[in-house]
Amino acid sequence: MSYLRQIMQRLHAAAAAAEAGGGDPADHAAAMPAARDPLLGLHSQHYAEQLSRCTDAMLRYEQAWLEQHREALELCRRQPEMLQVAGGVGHLQHLLQETGRFEQLLAVEIGKRGLAADPHRHSVVANEHAWELSHAAIRAAWGI
């Protein structure tokens, strides 16, 4: 399972617990990013370690995966039903922040390797990072 998905599930559970405990859910959501920062820092560290083990083709896949993931999160922002399922505004903001961190880490790794932009795009699997990719045809299309 992807680490972004795990983060999303944990934050959603925290938001649900805050709502069950009473008070204004927006207050709880605003407090969540700071409370989860150490855990998210660990996820960022793990993400960077995974990127360092990726082949160049895997990094290109991961870049396309992150772009698609950000687009999905941005769509959530504009769709009230999706926003609710995603855990609310605070949760979504936190996911966007984490995605931004992952994008920065990916850019650093791509920069270290001096990789040029690759205009050829193939399908990605929404819940599988490059190192988790199990679909043989997609792996072949990306050269993984």
Sequence and secondary structure as in RCSB ss.txt:
>XXXX:A:sequence
MSYLRQIMQRLHAAAAAAEAGGGDPADHAAAMPAARDPLLGLHSQHYAEQLSRCTDAMLRYEQAWLEQHREALEL
CRRQPEMLQVAGGVGHLQHLLQETGRFEQLLAVEIGKRGLAADPHRHSVVANEHAWELSHAAIRAAWGI
>XXXX:A:secstr
  HHHHHHHHHHHHHHHHHHT S HHHHHHHHHHHHHHHHHHHHHHHHHHHHH  HHHHHHHHHHHHHHHHHHHH
HHH HHHHHHTT HHHHHHHHHHHHHHHHHHHHHHHHHT           TT  GGG   HHHHHHHT 
